[in-house]
Structures are given as C-alpha cells and as structure tokens.
Amino acid sequence: MQTLYRRLLRLMPRIGVQVTDIAPGTALVSRSATPLSVTSADKGTWIVRRTKGGAGEKGGAAEEPGTSAVALGETGALLLMDAAAGRDERKLQLAAAEYLCTQHVAAMLALYEANCVFDVGANSGQYARRLRRLGYTGRIVSFEPTSETFAKLEKAAAQDPDWHVYRCGLGREETTAEIHTGWKTMNSLLGPSDYGKDRYSRFNRSETEEIRVRRLDEVMDEALDGLADPRPYLKMDTQGYDLEVFAGAGKRVEEFVGMQSEVAVLRLYDGSPGMGEAVAAYEAAGFGITGMYPVTREATTGRVIEFDCVLMRADAAPKP
C-alpha cells in the first residue's frame, strides 16, 4: 500500500513540481522545469546538477550516466567527473595542473607570510585575479610592457587599491627593446625557435613594439614603498625571458621569500634557457622546488613543453 507521503509526491508533477527520488525516504522537490541529475558522493551526500535532459525520470532518478565522484585521498575533497571530462586527457590534466599550481602558490604565500607579489609578465591580469579569488589580500605589483595588453591590465586593476601596475618589461639591463607582438598571450623579447614555429603557426607572422626594459632591483624600492616588513614573492611568465628578469634582481633576489618561473623542457624561443639551466640558477640563489606543474604538452607525444616551477627560500619560512 502506498503511503500518504508517496501519494503526495506522485501528485506534485501535476502542479508543475518535479520530484526526484534520491534514496529510500529521501526525495528532491523542485519547481524547475529543467531535469536534475543526482550523483551520490558518499553516504548521506549527493551532488545535484541541472541537465539538458535525460536524468531525473519518473520513478527514481538519479545518477547521470557517466558521472562519478572521486575521493581525493583522505582530504575530504571530491572530484566530480563525467564522461565528457575523460575524452581529452591532456586538457583535463593541464586544467587540473593550473588549478593545483594556483592553490599551492596561495598556500605558500600564506605559509611564508608574503605581502607583495611581483607579477612579471602580467598580461591582462589573469594571475592576479586568481590570487584574489583564492584569498590573497596583500599587495600585487604587475608588469606588462605592450600598450594594448597594458590597457586591459590597467582596467582590471583599477578597482583594487593594492594592485599596482607598471608599463614596462624587466630584464638584465636598463634599455629599450623591440618585443614581438600579435602572438596572443605569448609576446616575447625573443624570436621563435624552429620548434616553436613548427608548433605555433602564429609565430610565422609577427609585429614588433618598442618597449622600456628596467631592472628588477631598480624598481623594488618604489614597488615595496609603504610596507613595514616587506616579504616579496616573484612570479615570472615572460616567454623565455625569465632568467634575464631574475638576473636583473642582482643581490636583492635574496629579499624574495619565494618565486615562480615558467621553465622550458622544449624551447619555443631562440636563446631561451632550458629547464636544467634555469632551475640550477634559482637553486644557486637559495631557492628550493616545492612544486612543478605542466603548462603545455604535445598532443601527439604527451611530452611536456613547459612547467610552472614554484620555489621557496627555506630559511625565509617563519619560525614556529
């Protein structure tokens, strides 16, 4: 015999209310006309999503075909996966690496009590916005040399009083230089390598723009002005030019509690250092690797082209 509860649930669709069975004694009631899918994450926990059709049929809905919740070790975190996510393993892995890298950087900034991030090669401010979303509240100093992209960066930072922007590049010497533009987010002071030209057709056509290049140690006093106890962190993403930026810090590189550099396994730019050379220079300056995250991979071979390398100065960690 049907219970009164069950009879009421069966009447609800007649008045435009959708009922989705989840488990014995548990149902989801919604006024939405869009079907809902319910994925069981663990005992007593379900993940509900709107779908474009399919799941949520009368008589018990549930789980959307191809959807699963994967526990991430003993962290309590769950990764919701559906069939579409696994169709492009490379895209999934790179997206996960970007997320984990940003999470790791945010954790290191908190652990080392960093209060100023030097965002070198800021583009239109993507990196800074991610840090803000993850809770970093300290100063950000962004550097972007090209006029069109700098305008976007300046607009992005306009409502954030502790996000300062500079229209210049950074390098080993104070000078002016021609930068290659028109490569989307990959503008560089270096020309493309033969490998780079084979990989990216955009490298076969290029315009240039004259930019100012400054030394990092020359801008640090201005960038850190007003901070009583500066604990800066250096992020570099300059398309093959990171080691030149690093060299421009001179002895003042010792003031940075940590850093992040895009290091190349396969070189996209003529004259850029390989991963081994770059990491050796960073380690010689007192930094140690805390994380390596692939940025790009070859679709045909699976080889990593570049890593985001996060390094911290162990002796800068606050004492317990």
Long-range contacts (C-beta under 8 A, 24 or more apart in sequence): 13-58, 18-56, 20-56, 20-61, 20-62, 21-59, 21-60, 21-61, 21-62, 22-46, 22-61, 22-62, 36-61, 37-61, 37-62, 37-63, 37-64, 37-67, 38-62, 38-63, 38-64, 39-63, 39-64, 39-67, 39-68, 39-69, 39-80, 40-69, 41-69, 41-78, 41-80, 42-69, 42-71, 42-78, 47-78, 47-80, 90-297, 90-299, 90-302, 93-294, 93-297, 94-294, 94-295, 94-296, 94-297, 97-293, 97-294, 97-295, 97-308, 98-293, 98-295, 100-291, 100-293, 101-291, 101-293, 101-308, 101-310, 102-130, 102-131, 102-134, 103-134, 104-290, 104-291, 104-293, 104-310, 105-131, 105-235, 105-260, 105-310, 106-131, 106-134, 106-135, 106-136, 108-233, 108-258, 108-290, 108-310, 108-312, 109-136, 109-138, 109-233, 109-258, 110-136, 111-317, 111-318, 112-231, 112-233, 112-257, 112-258, 112-312, 112-316, 112-317, 112-318, 113-231, 113-257, 113-318, 114-138, 114-231, 114-232, 114-233, 114-257, 114-258, 115-139, 115-227, 115-229, 115-230, 115-231, 115-232, 116-140, 116-141, 116-223, 116-224, 116-227, 116-230, 116-231, 116-232, 116-233, 117-141, 117-232, 117-233, 117-235, 118-143, 118-216, 118-223, 118-232, 118-233, 118-234, 118-235, 118-256, 119-143, 119-235, 120-170, 120-216, 120-234, 120-235, 120-236, 120-237, 120-238, 120-245, 121-236, 121-237, 121-238, 121-239, 121-241, 122-153, 122-165, 123-149, 123-153, 123-185, 123-237, 124-149, 124-152, 124-153, 124-156, 125-152, 125-153, 125-156, 125-157, 125-163, 127-235, 127-237, 128-156, 128-157, 128-163, 129-156, 132-160, 137-162, 138-162, 139-163, 139-164, 139-227, 140-164, 141-165, 141-166, 141-223, 142-166, 143-168, 143-169, 143-170, 145-169, 145-179, 145-209, 145-211, 145-212, 145-213, 146-179, 146-181, 146-187, 146-209, 146-211, 147-209, 148-181, 149-187, 164-223, 166-219, 166-223, 167-212, 168-211, 168-212, 168-213, 168-214, 169-211, 169-212, 169-213, 169-214, 169-238, 169-241, 170-213, 170-214, 170-215, 170-216, 170-219, 170-238, 170-244, 170-245, 170-248, 171-213, 171-214, 171-215, 171-241, 171-244, 171-245, 171-247, 171-248, 172-215, 172-244, 172-247, 172-248, 173-213, 173-215, 173-248, 174-213, 174-214, 174-215, 174-218, 175-213, 176-210, 176-211, 176-212, 176-213, 177-210, 177-211, 177-213, 178-208, 178-209, 178-210, 178-211, 179-208, 179-209, 179-210, 179-211, 180-206, 180-207, 180-208, 181-206, 181-207, 181-208, 181-209, 182-206, 182-207, 186-239, 186-268, 187-239, 188-238, 188-239, 188-240, 188-241, 188-269, 189-213, 189-238, 189-239, 189-240, 189-241, 189-244, 190-239, 190-240, 190-241, 190-269, 190-270, 190-271, 190-272, 191-269, 191-270, 192-268, 192-269, 192-270, 193-267, 193-268, 193-269, 193-270, 193-272, 195-266, 195-267, 195-268, 196-267, 196-268, 196-269, 199-268, 199-298, 199-305, 200-268, 214-248, 215-248, 215-249, 215-250, 216-245, 216-246, 216-248, 216-249, 216-250, 216-252, 217-248, 217-249, 217-250, 217-251, 217-252, 218-248, 220-249, 220-252, 220-255, 230-255, 231-257, 231-316, 232-256, 232-257, 233-257, 233-258, 233-259, 233-260, 234-258, 234-259, 234-260, 235-259, 235-260, 236-260, 236-261, 236-262, 237-262, 238-262, 239-268, 239-269, 240-264, 240-267, 240-268, 240-269, 240-271, 240-272, 240-273, 241-272, 242-278, 243-273, 243-277, 243-278, 243-281, 246-281, 246-282, 246-285, 253-285, 254-285, 254-286, 256-313, 257-312, 257-313, 257-316, 257-317, 258-287, 258-290, 258-310, 258-311, 258-312, 258-313, 258-316, 259-287, 259-310, 259-311, 259-312, 260-308, 260-309, 260-310, 260-311, 261-308, 261-309, 261-311, 262-295, 262-306, 262-307, 262-308, 262-309, 263-306, 263-307, 263-309, 264-305, 264-306, 265-303, 265-304, 265-305, 265-306, 265-307, 266-298, 266-303, 266-304, 266-305, 266-306, 268-305, 268-306, 275-307, 275-309, 278-309, 279-309, 282-309, 282-311, 283-311, 286-313, 286-315, 287-311, 287-312, 287-313, 288-312, 288-313, 288-314
